[in-house]
């Protein structure tokens, strides 16, 4: 794991986070600057720079991220939600560790951004 990656530091326990789920592959925690009543980030423990870095061997963890995000949203009372996964700075990615936003509890405009 890169030493200076914010999310790798959360995985290692060096930075506190309000974790809602953790297992050997993924961690889910509340966003510190929520953009909706529900705003959770789901990340793999393995450092991947973003969606474009996902290889065939990583497909299982990406599926787990989707499942965990859904379980948290439903448990928190938001069965309708949006998932967002940005790839690159131009797309809005600010932390270059693969992560999925789970947003719920308000109307979402389309197109986004």
Backbone as XML, in Angstrom:
<?xml version="1.0"?>
<chain id="A" units="angstrom">
  <residue number="1" name="UNK">
    <atom name="N" x="0.847" y="-1.190" z="0.000"/>
    <atom name="CA" x="0.000" y="0.000" z="0.000"/>
    <atom name="C" x="0.884" y="1.242" z="0.000"/>
  </residue>
  <residue number="2" name="UNK">
    <atom name="N" x="0.572" y="2.197" z="-0.830"/>
    <atom name="CA" x="1.335" y="3.445" z="-0.816"/>
    <atom name="C" x="1.245" y="4.135" z="0.546"/>
  </residue>
  <residue number="3" name="UNK">
    <atom name="N" x="2.356" y="4.630" z="1.009"/>
    <atom name="CA" x="2.409" y="5.241" z="2.338"/>
    <atom name="C" x="1.580" y="6.510" z="2.447"/>
  </residue>
  <residue number="4" name="UNK">
    <atom name="N" x="1.478" y="7.299" z="1.381"/>
    <atom name="CA" x="0.794" y="8.593" z="1.462"/>
    <atom name="C" x="-0.661" y="8.565" z="0.997"/>
  </residue>
  <residue number="5" name="UNK">
    <atom name="N" x="-1.185" y="7.403" z="0.639"/>
    <atom name="CA" x="-2.565" y="7.305" z="0.179"/>
    <atom name="C" x="-3.505" y="7.431" z="1.381"/>
  </residue>
  <residue number="6" name="UNK">
    <atom name="N" x="-4.423" y="8.398" z="1.317"/>
    <atom name="CA" x="-5.374" y="8.640" z="2.400"/>
    <atom name="C" x="-6.164" y="7.384" z="2.751"/>
  </residue>
  <residue number="7" name="UNK">
    <atom name="N" x="-6.686" y="6.696" z="1.749"/>
    <atom name="CA" x="-7.516" y="5.527" z="2.022"/>
    <atom name="C" x="-6.685" y="4.346" z="2.509"/>
  </residue>
  <residue number="8" name="UNK">
    <atom name="N" x="-5.444" y="4.222" z="2.053"/>
    <atom name="CA" x="-4.568" y="3.173" z="2.590"/>
    <atom name="C" x="-4.290" y="3.432" z="4.077"/>
  </residue>
  <residue number="9" name="UNK">
    <atom name="N" x="-4.188" y="4.700" z="4.448"/>
    <atom name="CA" x="-3.997" y="5.038" z="5.867"/>
    <atom name="C" x="-5.223" y="4.660" z="6.690"/>
  </residue>
  <residue number="10" name="UNK">
    <atom name="N" x="-6.412" y="4.820" z="6.120"/>
    <atom name="CA" x="-7.638" y="4.389" z="6.812"/>
    <atom name="C" x="-7.631" y="2.872" z="6.958"/>
  </residue>
  <residue number="11" name="UNK">
    <atom name="N" x="-7.266" y="2.156" z="5.906"/>
    <atom name="CA" x="-7.186" y="0.692" z="5.961"/>
    <atom name="C" x="-6.218" y="0.253" z="7.056"/>
  </residue>
  <residue number="12" name="UNK">
    <atom name="N" x="-5.080" y="0.925" z="7.163"/>
    <atom name="CA" x="-4.062" y="0.564" z="8.163"/>
    <atom name="C" x="-4.429" y="1.040" z="9.565"/>
  </residue>
  <residue number="13" name="UNK">
    <atom name="N" x="-5.469" y="1.845" z="9.702"/>
    <atom name="CA" x="-5.865" y="2.351" z="11.012"/>
    <atom name="C" x="-5.100" y="3.581" z="11.454"/>
  </residue>
  <residue number="14" name="UNK">
    <atom name="N" x="-4.378" y="4.207" z="10.543"/>
    <atom name="CA" x="-3.600" y="5.399" z="10.877"/>
    <atom name="C" x="-4.459" y="6.654" z="10.910"/>
  </residue>
  <residue number="15" name="UNK">
    <atom name="N" x="-5.572" y="6.638" z="10.208"/>
    <atom name="CA" x="-6.532" y="7.746" z="10.189"/>
    <atom name="C" x="-7.876" y="7.170" z="10.603"/>
  </residue>
  <residue number="16" name="UNK">
    <atom name="N" x="-8.543" y="7.802" z="11.570"/>
    <atom name="CA" x="-9.837" y="7.266" z="12.008"/>
    <atom name="C" x="-10.928" y="7.485" z="10.956"/>
  </residue>
  <residue number="17" name="UNK">
    <atom name="N" x="-11.885" y="6.590" z="10.947"/>
    <atom name="CA" x="-13.039" y="6.686" z="10.059"/>
    <atom name="C" x="-14.209" y="6.016" z="10.763"/>
  </residue>
  <residue number="18" name="UNK">
    <atom name="N" x="-15.411" y="6.494" z="10.479"/>
    <atom name="CA" x="-16.609" y="5.870" z="11.021"/>
    <atom name="C" x="-16.962" y="4.682" z="10.131"/>
  </residue>
  <residue number="19" name="UNK">
    <atom name="N" x="-16.372" y="3.546" z="10.469"/>
    <atom name="CA" x="-16.543" y="2.343" z="9.654"/>
    <atom name="C" x="-17.918" y="1.723" z="9.889"/>
  </residue>
  <residue number="20" name="UNK">
    <atom name="N" x="-18.538" y="1.353" z="8.779"/>
    <atom name="CA" x="-19.830" y="0.684" z="8.816"/>
    <atom name="C" x="-19.712" y="-0.789" z="8.453"/>
  </residue>
  <residue number="21" name="UNK">
    <atom name="N" x="-18.587" y="-1.148" z="7.849"/>
    <atom name="CA" x="-18.357" y="-2.533" z="7.435"/>
    <atom name="C" x="-16.861" y="-2.712" z="7.212"/>
  </residue>
  <residue number="22" name="UNK">
    <atom name="N" x="-16.363" y="-3.892" z="7.573"/>
    <atom name="CA" x="-14.976" y="-4.237" z="7.273"/>
    <atom name="C" x="-14.846" y="-5.743" z="7.256"/>
  </residue>
  <residue number="23" name="UNK">
    <atom name="N" x="-14.137" y="-6.249" z="6.249"/>
    <atom name="CA" x="-13.752" y="-7.651" z="6.210"/>
    <atom name="C" x="-12.341" y="-7.721" z="5.629"/>
  </residue>
  <residue number="24" name="UNK">
    <atom name="N" x="-11.919" y="-8.885" z="5.191"/>
    <atom name="CA" x="-10.548" y="-9.042" z="4.701"/>
    <atom name="C" x="-10.296" y="-8.332" z="3.377"/>
  </residue>
  <residue number="25" name="UNK">
    <atom name="N" x="-11.359" y="-7.965" z="2.655"/>
    <atom name="CA" x="-11.213" y="-7.377" z="1.326"/>
    <atom name="C" x="-11.595" y="-5.912" z="1.209"/>
  </residue>
  <residue number="26" name="UNK">
    <atom name="N" x="-12.624" y="-5.477" z="1.936"/>
    <atom name="CA" x="-13.162" y="-4.129" z="1.759"/>
    <atom name="C" x="-13.444" y="-3.455" z="3.091"/>
  </residue>
  <residue number="27" name="UNK">
    <atom name="N" x="-13.527" y="-2.127" z="3.026"/>
    <atom name="CA" x="-13.907" y="-1.288" z="4.163"/>
    <atom name="C" x="-14.934" y="-0.293" z="3.650"/>
  </residue>
  <residue number="28" name="UNK">
    <atom name="N" x="-15.961" y="-0.034" z="4.448"/>
    <atom name="CA" x="-16.960" y="0.987" z="4.121"/>
    <atom name="C" x="-17.052" y="1.944" z="5.297"/>
  </residue>
  <residue number="29" name="UNK">
    <atom name="N" x="-17.081" y="3.238" z="4.982"/>
    <atom name="CA" x="-17.118" y="4.246" z="6.041"/>
    <atom name="C" x="-17.854" y="5.478" z="5.548"/>
  </residue>
  <residue number="30" name="UNK">
    <atom name="N" x="-18.320" y="6.286" z="6.498"/>
    <atom name="CA" x="-19.036" y="7.517" z="6.153"/>
    <atom name="C" x="-18.066" y="8.547" z="5.585"/>
  </residue>
  <residue number="31" name="UNK">
    <atom name="N" x="-18.518" y="9.273" z="4.572"/>
    <atom name="CA" x="-17.733" y="10.349" z="3.979"/>
    <atom name="C" x="-17.655" y="11.500" z="4.975"/>
  </residue>
  <residue number="32" name="UNK">
    <atom name="N" x="-16.494" y="12.124" z="5.106"/>
    <atom name="CA" x="-16.345" y="13.222" z="6.078"/>
    <atom name="C" x="-16.970" y="14.523" z="5.588"/>
  </residue>
  <residue number="33" name="UNK">
    <atom name="N" x="-17.303" y="14.600" z="4.302"/>
    <atom name="CA" x="-17.979" y="15.774" z="3.743"/>
    <atom name="C" x="-19.198" y="15.289" z="2.956"/>
  </residue>
  <residue number="34" name="UNK">
    <atom name="N" x="-20.230" y="14.805" z="3.660"/>
    <atom name="CA" x="-21.358" y="14.184" z="2.962"/>
    <atom name="C" x="-22.097" y="15.119" z="2.027"/>
  </residue>
  <residue number="35" name="UNK">
    <atom name="N" x="-22.469" y="14.571" z="0.867"/>
    <atom name="CA" x="-23.209" y="15.308" z="-0.155"/>
    <atom name="C" x="-24.676" y="14.891" z="-0.206"/>
  </residue>
  <residue number="36" name="UNK">
    <atom name="N" x="-25.074" y="14.017" z="0.710"/>
    <atom name="CA" x="-26.455" y="13.537" z="0.804"/>
    <atom name="C" x="-26.636" y="12.988" z="2.213"/>
  </residue>
  <residue number="37" name="UNK">
    <atom name="N" x="-27.892" y="12.790" z="2.646"/>
    <atom name="CA" x="-28.109" y="12.214" z="3.969"/>
    <atom name="C" x="-27.363" y="10.889" z="4.182"/>
  </residue>
  <residue number="38" name="UNK">
    <atom name="N" x="-27.286" y="10.080" z="3.141"/>
    <atom name="CA" x="-26.430" y="8.894" z="3.166"/>
    <atom name="C" x="-25.286" y="9.151" z="2.199"/>
  </residue>
  <residue number="39" name="UNK">
    <atom name="N" x="-24.067" y="9.114" z="2.707"/>
    <atom name="CA" x="-22.889" y="9.236" z="1.844"/>
    <atom name="C" x="-21.810" y="8.355" z="2.449"/>
  </residue>
  <residue number="40" name="UNK">
    <atom name="N" x="-21.668" y="7.188" z="1.863"/>
    <atom name="CA" x="-20.731" y="6.176" z="2.331"/>
    <atom name="C" x="-19.729" y="5.898" z="1.226"/>
  </residue>
  <residue number="41" name="UNK">
    <atom name="N" x="-18.490" y="5.635" z="1.611"/>
    <atom name="CA" x="-17.465" y="5.207" z="0.668"/>
    <atom name="C" x="-17.168" y="3.739" z="0.917"/>
  </residue>
  <residue number="42" name="UNK">
    <atom name="N" x="-17.068" y="2.969" z="-0.153"/>
    <atom name="CA" x="-16.681" y="1.567" z="-0.064"/>
    <atom name="C" x="-15.388" y="1.432" z="-0.853"/>
  </residue>
  <residue number="43" name="UNK">
    <atom name="N" x="-14.350" y="0.897" z="-0.197"/>
    <atom name="CA" x="-13.034" y="0.794" z="-0.826"/>
    <atom name="C" x="-12.476" y="-0.621" z="-0.681"/>
  </residue>
  <residue number="44" name="UNK">
    <atom name="N" x="-11.647" y="-1.040" z="-1.631"/>
    <atom name="CA" x="-10.926" y="-2.292" z="-1.429"/>
    <atom name="C" x="-9.735" y="-2.037" z="-0.505"/>
  </residue>
  <residue number="45" name="UNK">
    <atom name="N" x="-9.362" y="-3.035" z="0.271"/>
    <atom name="CA" x="-8.162" y="-2.886" z="1.101"/>
    <atom name="C" x="-6.900" y="-2.879" z="0.235"/>
  </residue>
  <residue number="46" name="UNK">
    <atom name="N" x="-6.947" y="-3.598" z="-0.874"/>
    <atom name="CA" x="-5.833" y="-3.596" z="-1.822"/>
    <atom name="C" x="-5.830" y="-2.253" z="-2.536"/>
  </residue>
  <residue number="47" name="UNK">
    <atom name="N" x="-4.681" y="-1.621" z="-2.621"/>
    <atom name="CA" x="-4.603" y="-0.344" z="-3.319"/>
    <atom name="C" x="-4.711" y="-0.566" z="-4.821"/>
  </residue>
  <residue number="48" name="UNK">
    <atom name="N" x="-5.702" y="0.088" z="-5.409"/>
    <atom name="CA" x="-5.861" y="0.187" z="-6.860"/>
    <atom name="C" x="-6.080" y="1.668" z="-7.125"/>
  </residue>
  <residue number="49" name="UNK">
    <atom name="N" x="-5.396" y="2.236" z="-8.103"/>
    <atom name="CA" x="-5.489" y="3.684" z="-8.341"/>
    <atom name="C" x="-6.892" y="4.161" z="-8.679"/>
  </residue>
  <residue number="50" name="UNK">
    <atom name="N" x="-7.682" y="3.339" z="-9.321"/>
    <atom name="CA" x="-9.035" y="3.725" z="-9.719"/>
    <atom name="C" x="-9.647" y="2.620" z="-10.550"/>
  </residue>
  <residue number="51" name="UNK">
    <atom name="N" x="-10.830" y="2.854" z="-11.112"/>
    <atom name="CA" x="-11.503" y="1.822" z="-11.897"/>
    <atom name="C" x="-10.662" y="1.260" z="-13.038"/>
  </residue>
  <residue number="52" name="UNK">
    <atom name="N" x="-9.864" y="2.089" z="-13.690"/>
    <atom name="CA" x="-9.055" y="1.613" z="-14.814"/>
    <atom name="C" x="-7.960" y="0.644" z="-14.383"/>
  </residue>
  <residue number="53" name="UNK">
    <atom name="N" x="-7.647" y="0.608" z="-13.091"/>
    <atom name="CA" x="-6.608" y="-0.290" z="-12.585"/>
    <atom name="C" x="-7.150" y="-1.672" z="-12.215"/>
  </residue>
  <residue number="54" name="UNK">
    <atom name="N" x="-8.456" y="-1.867" z="-12.317"/>
    <atom name="CA" x="-9.061" y="-3.146" z="-11.944"/>
    <atom name="C" x="-8.716" y="-4.191" z="-13.004"/>
  </residue>
  <residue number="55" name="UNK">
    <atom name="N" x="-8.140" y="-5.305" z="-12.560"/>
    <atom name="CA" x="-7.809" y="-6.409" z="-13.464"/>
    <atom name="C" x="-8.800" y="-7.544" z="-13.245"/>
  </residue>
  <residue number="56" name="UNK">
    <atom name="N" x="-8.678" y="-8.580" z="-14.046"/>
    <atom name="CA" x="-9.568" y="-9.735" z="-13.918"/>
    <atom name="C" x="-9.499" y="-10.324" z="-12.512"/>
  </residue>
  <residue number="57" name="UNK">
    <atom name="N" x="-8.326" y="-10.315" z="-11.911"/>
    <atom name="CA" x="-8.203" y="-10.881" z="-10.555"/>
    <atom name="C" x="-8.890" y="-10.026" z="-9.497"/>
  </residue>
  <residue number="58" name="UNK">
    <atom name="N" x="-9.210" y="-8.777" z="-9.822"/>
    <atom name="CA" x="-9.870" y="-7.876" z="-8.875"/>
    <atom name="C" x="-11.392" y="-7.861" z="-9.013"/>
  </residue>
  <residue number="59" name="UNK">
    <atom name="N" x="-11.927" y="-8.564" z="-9.989"/>
    <atom name="CA" x="-13.366" y="-8.504" z="-10.244"/>
    <atom name="C" x="-14.199" y="-8.922" z="-9.041"/>
  </residue>
  <residue number="60" name="UNK">
    <atom name="N" x="-13.723" y="-9.893" z="-8.279"/>
    <atom name="CA" x="-14.466" y="-10.356" z="-7.107"/>
    <atom name="C" x="-14.614" y="-9.279" z="-6.058"/>
  </residue>
  <residue number="61" name="UNK">
    <atom name="N" x="-13.567" y="-8.521" z="-5.823"/>
    <atom name="CA" x="-13.638" y="-7.467" z="-4.803"/>
    <atom name="C" x="-14.543" y="-6.327" z="-5.276"/>
  </residue>
  <residue number="62" name="UNK">
    <atom name="N" x="-14.586" y="-6.062" z="-6.557"/>
    <atom name="CA" x="-15.476" y="-5.013" z="-7.076"/>
    <atom name="C" x="-16.932" y="-5.440" z="-6.894"/>
  </residue>
  <residue number="63" name="UNK">
    <atom name="N" x="-17.231" y="-6.688" z="-7.151"/>
    <atom name="CA" x="-18.568" y="-7.198" z="-6.895"/>
    <atom name="C" x="-18.922" y="-7.118" z="-5.422"/>
  </residue>
  <residue number="64" name="UNK">
    <atom name="N" x="-17.961" y="-7.416" z="-4.562"/>
    <atom name="CA" x="-18.195" y="-7.319" z="-3.123"/>
    <atom name="C" x="-18.467" y="-5.878" z="-2.724"/>
  </residue>
  <residue number="65" name="UNK">
    <atom name="N" x="-17.760" y="-4.925" z="-3.333"/>
    <atom name="CA" x="-18.005" y="-3.506" z="-3.035"/>
    <atom name="C" x="-19.454" y="-3.150" z="-3.343"/>
  </residue>
  <residue number="66" name="UNK">
    <atom name="N" x="-19.969" y="-3.624" z="-4.481"/>
    <atom name="CA" x="-21.364" y="-3.350" z="-4.854"/>
    <atom name="C" x="-22.324" y="-3.958" z="-3.836"/>
  </residue>
  <residue number="67" name="UNK">
    <atom name="N" x="-22.080" y="-5.205" z="-3.456"/>
    <atom name="CA" x="-22.958" y="-5.896" z="-2.505"/>
    <atom name="C" x="-22.948" y="-5.204" z="-1.155"/>
  </residue>
  <residue number="68" name="UNK">
    <atom name="N" x="-21.770" y="-4.855" z="-0.663"/>
    <atom name="CA" x="-21.645" y="-4.186" z="0.636"/>
    <atom name="C" x="-22.331" y="-2.825" z="0.594"/>
  </residue>
  <residue number="69" name="UNK">
    <atom name="N" x="-22.147" y="-2.075" z="-0.494"/>
    <atom name="CA" x="-22.803" y="-0.775" z="-0.619"/>
    <atom name="C" x="-24.310" y="-0.907" z="-0.542"/>
  </residue>
  <residue number="70" name="UNK">
    <atom name="N" x="-24.863" y="-1.895" z="-1.236"/>
    <atom name="CA" x="-26.305" y="-2.123" z="-1.197"/>
    <atom name="C" x="-26.760" y="-2.493" z="0.208"/>
  </residue>
  <residue number="71" name="UNK">
    <atom name="N" x="-26.054" y="-3.390" z="0.850"/>
    <atom name="CA" x="-26.439" y="-3.816" z="2.200"/>
    <atom name="C" x="-26.451" y="-2.643" z="3.171"/>
  </residue>
  <residue number="72" name="UNK">
    <atom name="N" x="-25.453" y="-1.783" z="3.083"/>
    <atom name="CA" x="-25.400" y="-0.623" z="3.973"/>
    <atom name="C" x="-26.548" y="0.334" z="3.677"/>
  </residue>
  <residue number="73" name="UNK">
    <atom name="N" x="-26.789" y="0.629" z="2.405"/>
    <atom name="CA" x="-27.864" y="1.554" z="2.045"/>
    <atom name="C" x="-29.211" y="1.048" z="2.564"/>
  </residue>
  <residue number="74" name="UNK">
    <atom name="N" x="-29.496" y="-0.219" z="2.361"/>
    <atom name="CA" x="-30.766" y="-0.790" z="2.825"/>
    <atom name="C" x="-30.839" y="-0.749" z="4.343"/>
  </residue>
  <residue number="75" name="UNK">
    <atom name="N" x="-29.759" y="-1.148" z="5.009"/>
    <atom name="CA" x="-29.723" y="-1.142" z="6.481"/>
    <atom name="C" x="-29.930" y="0.262" z="7.044"/>
  </residue>
  <residue number="76" name="UNK">
    <atom name="N" x="-29.405" y="1.267" z="6.353"/>
    <atom name="CA" x="-29.521" y="2.653" z="6.808"/>
    <atom name="C" x="-30.868" y="3.271" z="6.437"/>
  </residue>
  <residue number="77" name="UNK">
    <atom name="N" x="-31.711" y="2.527" z="5.721"/>
    <atom name="CA" x="-33.042" y="3.011" z="5.374"/>
    <atom name="C" x="-33.129" y="3.736" z="4.046"/>
  </residue>
  <residue number="78" name="UNK">
    <atom name="N" x="-32.171" y="3.495" z="3.151"/>
    <atom name="CA" x="-32.141" y="4.149" z="1.848"/>
    <atom name="C" x="-32.062" y="3.096" z="0.737"/>
  </residue>
  <residue number="79" name="UNK">
    <atom name="N" x="-33.177" y="2.392" z="0.450"/>
    <atom name="CA" x="-33.132" y="1.346" z="-0.570"/>
    <atom name="C" x="-32.972" y="1.886" z="-1.990"/>
  </residue>
  <residue number="80" name="UNK">
    <atom name="N" x="-33.186" y="3.195" z="-2.169"/>
    <atom name="CA" x="-32.939" y="3.830" z="-3.466"/>
    <atom name="C" x="-31.736" y="4.750" z="-3.289"/>
  </residue>
  <residue number="81" name="UNK">
    <atom name="N" x="-30.729" y="4.553" z="-4.099"/>
    <atom name="CA" x="-29.470" y="5.274" z="-3.916"/>
    <atom name="C" x="-28.727" y="5.337" z="-5.240"/>
  </residue>
  <residue number="82" name="UNK">
    <atom name="N" x="-27.700" y="6.154" z="-5.259"/>
    <atom name="CA" x="-26.832" y="6.269" z="-6.435"/>
    <atom name="C" x="-25.445" y="5.775" z="-6.051"/>
  </residue>
  <residue number="83" name="UNK">
    <atom name="N" x="-24.799" y="5.080" z="-6.982"/>
    <atom name="CA" x="-23.395" y="4.724" z="-6.813"/>
    <atom name="C" x="-22.589" y="5.575" z="-7.785"/>
  </residue>
  <residue number="84" name="UNK">
    <atom name="N" x="-21.435" y="6.039" z="-7.339"/>
    <atom name="CA" x="-20.551" y="6.858" z="-8.171"/>
    <atom name="C" x="-19.140" y="6.323" z="-8.009"/>
  </residue>
  <residue number="85" name="UNK">
    <atom name="N" x="-18.491" y="6.126" z="-9.125"/>
    <atom name="CA" x="-17.102" y="5.676" z="-9.120"/>
    <atom name="C" x="-16.377" y="6.481" z="-10.198"/>
  </residue>
  <residue number="86" name="UNK">
    <atom name="N" x="-15.551" y="7.434" z="-9.787"/>
    <atom name="CA" x="-14.851" y="8.317" z="-10.720"/>
    <atom name="C" x="-13.512" y="7.714" z="-11.133"/>
  </residue>
  <residue number="87" name="UNK">
    <atom name="N" x="-13.117" y="7.967" z="-12.362"/>
    <atom name="CA" x="-11.838" y="7.485" z="-12.871"/>
    <atom name="C" x="-11.045" y="8.651" z="-13.447"/>
  </residue>
  <residue number="88" name="UNK">
    <atom name="N" x="-10.115" y="9.167" z="-12.670"/>
    <atom name="CA" x="-9.254" y="10.251" z="-13.116"/>
    <atom name="C" x="-9.719" y="11.615" z="-12.647"/>
  </residue>
  <residue number="89" name="UNK">
    <atom name="N" x="-8.790" y="12.541" z="-12.625"/>
    <atom name="CA" x="-9.054" y="13.888" z="-12.114"/>
    <atom name="C" x="-10.143" y="14.607" z="-12.904"/>
  </residue>
  <residue number="90" name="UNK">
    <atom name="N" x="-10.142" y="14.478" z="-14.223"/>
    <atom name="CA" x="-11.149" y="15.160" z="-15.034"/>
    <atom name="C" x="-12.559" y="14.661" z="-14.713"/>
  </residue>
  <residue number="91" name="UNK">
    <atom name="N" x="-12.667" y="13.415" z="-14.255"/>
    <atom name="CA" x="-13.967" y="12.841" z="-13.893"/>
    <atom name="C" x="-14.355" y="13.167" z="-12.455"/>
  </residue>
  <residue number="92" name="UNK">
    <atom name="N" x="-13.464" y="13.823" z="-11.718"/>
    <atom name="CA" x="-13.774" y="14.213" z="-10.349"/>
    <atom name="C" x="-13.096" y="13.381" z="-9.282"/>
  </residue>
  <residue number="93" name="UNK">
    <atom name="N" x="-12.229" y="12.459" z="-9.667"/>
    <atom name="CA" x="-11.528" y="11.651" z="-8.664"/>
    <atom name="C" x="-10.498" y="12.514" z="-7.954"/>
  </residue>
  <residue number="94" name="UNK">
    <atom name="N" x="-10.577" y="12.550" z="-6.623"/>
    <atom name="CA" x="-9.631" y="13.349" z="-5.843"/>
    <atom name="C" x="-8.723" y="12.495" z="-4.970"/>
  </residue>
  <residue number="95" name="UNK">
    <atom name="N" x="-9.152" y="11.291" z="-4.637"/>
    <atom name="CA" x="-8.301" y="10.337" z="-3.920"/>
    <atom name="C" x="-8.066" y="9.186" z="-4.893"/>
  </residue>
  <residue number="96" name="UNK">
    <atom name="N" x="-6.810" y="8.941" z="-5.221"/>
    <atom name="CA" x="-6.478" y="7.972" z="-6.256"/>
    <atom name="C" x="-6.266" y="6.584" z="-5.659"/>
  </residue>
  <residue number="97" name="UNK">
    <atom name="N" x="-7.352" y="6.109" z="-5.050"/>
    <atom name="CA" x="-7.511" y="4.751" z="-4.531"/>
    <atom name="C" x="-8.947" y="4.406" z="-4.908"/>
  </residue>
  <residue number="98" name="UNK">
    <atom name="N" x="-9.151" y="3.305" z="-5.605"/>
    <atom name="CA" x="-10.487" y="2.924" z="-6.045"/>
    <atom name="C" x="-11.478" y="3.076" z="-4.904"/>
  </residue>
  <residue number="99" name="UNK">
    <atom name="N" x="-12.577" y="3.768" z="-5.163"/>
    <atom name="CA" x="-13.637" y="3.901" z="-4.161"/>
    <atom name="C" x="-14.968" y="4.135" z="-4.844"/>
  </residue>
  <residue number="100" name="UNK">
    <atom name="N" x="-16.005" y="3.691" z="-4.169"/>
    <atom name="CA" x="-17.354" y="3.836" z="-4.665"/>
    <atom name="C" x="-18.151" y="4.638" z="-3.649"/>
  </residue>
  <residue number="101" name="UNK">
    <atom name="N" x="-18.793" y="5.712" z="-4.122"/>
    <atom name="CA" x="-19.670" y="6.516" z="-3.276"/>
    <atom name="C" x="-21.061" y="5.885" z="-3.313"/>
  </residue>
  <residue number="102" name="UNK">
    <atom name="N" x="-21.706" y="5.794" z="-2.168"/>
    <atom name="CA" x="-23.108" y="5.401" z="-2.067"/>
    <atom name="C" x="-23.839" y="6.634" z="-1.540"/>
  </residue>
  <residue number="103" name="UNK">
    <atom name="N" x="-24.728" y="7.194" z="-2.348"/>
    <atom name="CA" x="-25.444" y="8.422" z="-1.996"/>
    <atom name="C" x="-26.942" y="8.164" z="-2.004"/>
  </residue>
  <residue number="104" name="UNK">
    <atom name="N" x="-27.625" y="8.584" z="-0.942"/>
    <atom name="CA" x="-29.059" y="8.385" z="-0.874"/>
    <atom name="C" x="-29.725" y="9.389" z="0.045"/>
  </residue>
  <residue number="105" name="UNK">
    <atom name="N" x="-31.044" y="9.442" z="-0.049"/>
    <atom name="CA" x="-31.805" y="10.295" z="0.847"/>
    <atom name="C" x="-32.171" y="11.655" z="0.284"/>
  </residue>
  <residue number="106" name="UNK">
    <atom name="N" x="-31.866" y="11.893" z="-0.979"/>
    <atom name="CA" x="-32.284" y="13.132" z="-1.644"/>
    <atom name="C" x="-32.432" y="12.834" z="-3.116"/>
  </residue>
  <residue number="107" name="UNK">
    <atom name="N" x="-33.127" y="13.705" z="-3.815"/>
    <atom name="CA" x="-33.278" y="13.547" z="-5.259"/>
    <atom name="C" x="-31.926" y="13.762" z="-5.940"/>
  </residue>
  <residue number="108" name="UNK">
    <atom name="N" x="-31.674" y="12.970" z="-6.944"/>
    <atom name="CA" x="-30.433" y="13.059" z="-7.702"/>
    <atom name="C" x="-30.749" y="13.569" z="-9.107"/>
  </residue>
  <residue number="109" name="UNK">
    <atom name="N" x="-30.048" y="14.588" z="-9.547"/>
    <atom name="CA" x="-30.265" y="15.157" z="-10.878"/>
    <atom name="C" x="-29.578" y="14.286" z="-11.930"/>
  </residue>
  <residue number="110" name="UNK">
    <atom name="N" x="-30.073" y="14.404" z="-13.154"/>
    <atom name="CA" x="-29.426" y="13.739" z="-14.290"/>
    <atom name="C" x="-29.428" y="14.705" z="-15.466"/>
  </residue>
  <residue number="111" name="UNK">
    <atom name="N" x="-28.349" y="14.926" z="-16.148"/>
    <atom name="CA" x="-27.084" y="14.246" z="-15.914"/>
    <atom name="C" x="-26.365" y="14.813" z="-14.692"/>
  </residue>
  <residue number="112" name="UNK">
    <atom name="N" x="-25.516" y="13.999" z="-14.059"/>
    <atom name="CA" x="-24.781" y="14.475" z="-12.890"/>
    <atom name="C" x="-23.672" y="15.435" z="-13.305"/>
  </residue>
  <residue number="113" name="UNK">
    <atom name="N" x="-23.200" y="16.199" z="-12.344"/>
    <atom name="CA" x="-22.050" y="17.069" z="-12.576"/>
    <atom name="C" x="-22.336" y="18.335" z="-13.303"/>
  </residue>
</chain>
